[in-house]
Amino acid sequence: MNRILLASAFLLVSISAALADEIPSAVPAALGPVPAAVSPAPKAPAPKLVEPHLHIARSNVAGHARVALTFDACMGQADERILSTLVRERIPATIFVTARWLKRNPAAVAVFLQNPDLFELENHGQNHIPAVDTPTLIYGITSAGSPQAVRQEVEGGAAAMVAAGIPAPHWFRGSTAKYDLSAIGEIRAMGYRIAGYSVNGDGGSLLGAVITEKRIAAAKDGDVVISHVNQPTHAAGEGVAKALVDLKAKGTQFVRLQDVEDTGDDKTTE
């Protein structure tokens, strides 16, 4: 019996070896080795963004802090709560306007132009696109994405201002107030100073009235405040208007950017 089993096993081994010689391998040698899996292309690194600060020369007079109020008019409608307070209280301010906002708010533009002693109008861009020359998203907004697109955003905003009868601007503030360093260099080479800030008054117009009033009213000597004048349905506008009266009551000296020396970081004003 053992001899029969051994003979059968030997026969099976022999047959298997013969079949192996006849059956081709899964990948013929002529086709070469199996290629390695292709790795996805690495993503381009996100650009390094800065949010520059800006301060103005202090008054150094006790009880009379010097503050520059700046307002962005991005899109939407004019906030009459703020605008009427500025005019009624004779409070100077610097307003950064986009071409889109100018087109939608001719009545507010007329008020600005009728009060040249109060309002300095400056460039907030053509279409409210972040002035970053590489592709990225900032607060969900697509950046300009190239040096050419940054230039178009700046020049398009300036052209719309001049067409509306506004003097040619000297300051620029981009959408989101964030930039990459190369775009800062490009904008400066176009002859603009870039307006940062030191106090975020209304959190992009998203804060409530109480916290907005508290933030702005706490501005100190040499501060530059940023708020918005284009969201009439937001509670923040009520807080802005109240803070203006608060500051005036404290003896604050309000100035426009064009009227005072300033210091900005990230080479935005050098």
C-alpha positions in Angstrom: 0.0 0.0 0.0 2.8 2.4 1.0 4.5 1.8 -2.4 1.2 2.6 -4.2 0.8 5.9 -2.2 4.4 6.9 -2.9 4.1 6.2 -6.5 0.9 8.2 -6.8 2.4 11.2 -5.0 5.5 11.1 -7.3 3.2 11.0 -10.3 1.2 14.1 -9.1 4.4 16.1 -8.5 5.7 15.2 -12.0 2.5 16.3 -13.6 2.4 19.6 -11.7 5.9 20.4 -12.8 5.1 19.6 -16.4 2.0 21.8 -16.3 4.0 24.7 -14.8 6.4 24.6 -17.7 3.4 24.9 -20.1 1.3 27.6 -18.4 2.6 31.1 -18.9 3.2 33.4 -15.9 0.6 36.1 -15.1 3.0 38.8 -16.5 5.2 37.6 -19.4 8.9 38.6 -19.0 8.6 40.5 -22.3 6.3 43.0 -20.7 8.7 43.9 -17.9 8.0 44.5 -14.2 4.6 45.7 -13.0 4.7 49.5 -12.8 4.4 51.0 -9.4 1.2 52.8 -8.5 1.2 56.5 -9.6 1.3 58.9 -6.7 -0.9 62.0 -6.9 0.9 65.2 -7.6 1.8 67.1 -4.5 -0.4 70.1 -3.8 1.2 73.5 -4.1 1.9 74.9 -0.7 -0.6 77.6 0.5 0.8 81.1 0.2 2.0 82.8 3.4 -0.5 85.5 4.1 -0.1 88.6 6.3 -2.6 91.0 7.7 -0.6 94.2 8.1 -1.0 96.6 11.0 -1.1 100.4 10.6 -0.7 103.1 13.2 -0.8 106.8 12.9 1.3 109.4 14.8 -0.1 109.9 18.3 -1.3 113.2 19.6 0.4 112.6 23.0 -2.2 114.9 24.5 -4.0 113.5 27.5 -7.8 113.2 26.9 -7.4 113.8 23.2 -6.4 110.6 21.6 -5.8 110.7 17.9 -7.7 108.0 16.0 -8.2 107.3 12.2 -11.5 105.8 11.4 -11.5 103.7 8.2 -14.5 102.1 6.6 -14.7 99.5 3.9 -17.5 99.8 1.3 -17.3 96.4 -0.2 -20.6 95.6 -1.9 -24.3 96.1 -0.9 -25.9 99.3 0.1 -24.7 102.3 2.2 -25.3 102.1 5.9 -27.1 105.4 6.6 -26.8 104.8 10.4 -23.1 105.3 10.1 -23.0 107.8 7.2 -25.5 110.1 8.8 -23.7 110.0 12.1 -20.4 111.0 10.5 -22.0 113.9 8.7 -24.1 115.1 11.6 -21.2 114.9 14.1 -18.7 116.3 11.6 -16.4 113.3 12.1 -13.7 112.8 9.5 -13.1 109.3 8.1 -11.3 107.5 5.3 -13.7 105.3 3.1 -12.3 102.5 1.0 -14.7 101.9 -1.9 -15.0 99.2 -4.6 -16.1 99.8 -8.1 -19.1 97.6 -7.4 -20.2 99.6 -4.4 -19.8 102.9 -6.3 -22.1 101.7 -9.0 -24.8 100.8 -6.6 -24.7 103.8 -4.3 -24.6 107.1 -6.3 -26.5 108.9 -3.5 -23.9 108.0 -0.9 -21.1 109.0 -3.3 -22.7 112.4 -3.7 -22.7 112.8 0.1 -19.0 112.0 0.2 -18.2 114.5 -2.6 -20.3 117.2 -1.0 -18.2 116.9 2.2 -14.6 116.9 1.1 -13.5 118.2 4.6 -14.8 115.0 6.1 -14.3 112.2 3.7 -11.1 110.8 2.1 -12.0 108.2 -0.5 -9.5 105.5 -1.3 -9.3 102.3 -3.3 -10.8 99.0 -2.2 -10.5 97.3 -5.6 -12.6 96.6 -8.6 -14.5 93.4 -7.6 -13.6 92.9 -3.9 -11.0 90.1 -4.7 -8.2 89.4 -2.2 -4.9 90.9 -3.5 -3.0 87.7 -3.3 -1.0 86.7 -6.5 -1.2 82.9 -6.1 -4.5 80.9 -6.1 -6.1 80.3 -2.7 -9.3 80.8 -0.7 -9.5 83.4 2.0 -12.7 83.3 4.1 -14.2 81.5 1.1 -13.3 84.2 -1.4 -11.1 83.2 -4.3 -7.9 85.3 -4.5 -6.8 87.2 -7.5 -4.4 84.4 -8.2 -1.7 86.1 -10.4 0.3 89.3 -10.5 -1.8 90.4 -13.6 -5.0 89.8 -11.7 -3.8 91.8 -8.7 -2.9 94.7 -11.0 -6.4 94.5 -12.6 -8.1 94.6 -9.2 -6.1 97.6 -8.1 -6.2 99.5 -11.4 -9.9 98.7 -12.1 -10.9 100.1 -8.7 -8.9 103.3 -9.3 -10.4 103.8 -12.7 -14.0 103.5 -11.4 -13.2 106.1 -8.7 -11.9 108.6 -11.2 -14.9 107.9 -13.5 -17.2 108.7 -10.6 -15.5 112.1 -10.1 -13.4 111.1 -7.1 -9.7 112.2 -7.0 -7.2 109.5 -7.9 -6.5 107.3 -4.8 -3.2 107.0 -3.0 -4.1 104.2 -0.6 -5.3 100.6 -1.3 -6.9 98.0 0.9 -7.7 94.7 -0.6 -10.6 92.4 0.2 -10.1 90.6 3.5 -7.1 92.9 4.3 -4.8 89.9 3.7 -1.9 89.8 1.2 1.1 87.7 0.3 4.4 89.5 0.4 5.0 89.5 -3.3 1.6 91.1 -3.9 2.5 93.8 -1.4 5.6 94.6 -3.4 3.6 94.7 -6.6 1.0 97.1 -5.2 3.7 99.3 -3.7 5.4 99.4 -7.0 2.2 100.8 -8.5 2.6 103.8 -6.2 0.1 102.8 -3.5 0.4 102.7 0.3 -1.4 99.7 1.7 -3.8 100.3 4.6 -3.7 97.9 7.4 -5.3 98.6 10.8 -4.8 98.2 14.5 -8.4 97.8 15.7 -10.9 95.5 14.1 -14.1 97.3 15.0 -16.9 95.2 13.7 -15.4 91.8 12.9 -16.2 92.1 9.2 -19.6 93.6 10.1 -20.5 90.2 11.8 -20.4 91.3 15.4 -23.3 92.4 17.5 -24.0 96.0 18.3 -22.8 95.9 21.9 -19.4 94.3 21.3 -18.8 96.5 18.2 -19.5 99.7 20.2 -17.1 98.5 23.0 -14.3 97.6 20.6 -14.3 100.9 18.7 -14.9 103.1 21.8 -11.8 101.6 23.3 -9.5 102.9 20.5 -6.3 104.4 21.8 -4.0 107.2 20.8 -2.5 106.3 17.4 -5.0 103.6 16.5 -6.5 102.9 13.0 -9.9 101.4 13.2 -11.5 99.3 10.4 -15.2 98.8 10.2 -17.8 98.5 7.4 -20.3 101.0 5.9 -22.0 98.6 3.5 -24.2 96.4 5.7 -27.3 98.4 6.7 -29.1 95.3 8.0 -26.4 94.1 10.3 -26.5 94.9 14.0 -22.8 95.9 13.9 -23.7 99.2 12.2 -25.7 100.3 15.2 -22.7 99.7 17.4 -20.4 101.6 15.1 -22.7 104.7 15.1 -22.9 104.7 18.9 -19.1 104.3 19.2 -18.5 107.3 17.1 -20.5 109.4 19.5 -18.8 107.8 22.5 -15.3 108.7 21.1 -16.3 112.2 20.3 -17.6 112.7 23.8 -14.2 111.6 25.2 -12.5 114.4 23.2 -11.0 112.1 20.5 -9.2 113.8 17.6 -10.4 112.2 14.4 -8.1 112.3 11.4 -8.0 110.9 7.9 -5.1 108.9 6.6 -4.1 111.7 4.2 -3.8 114.1 7.1 -1.2 112.4 9.4 2.0 110.4 9.4 1.7 106.7 9.7 3.6 103.5 10.2 2.7 100.2 8.6 4.4 96.8 8.9 5.3 94.2 6.2 6.6 97.1 4.1 3.1 98.4 3.3 4.0 102.1 3.8 7.8 102.3 3.5 
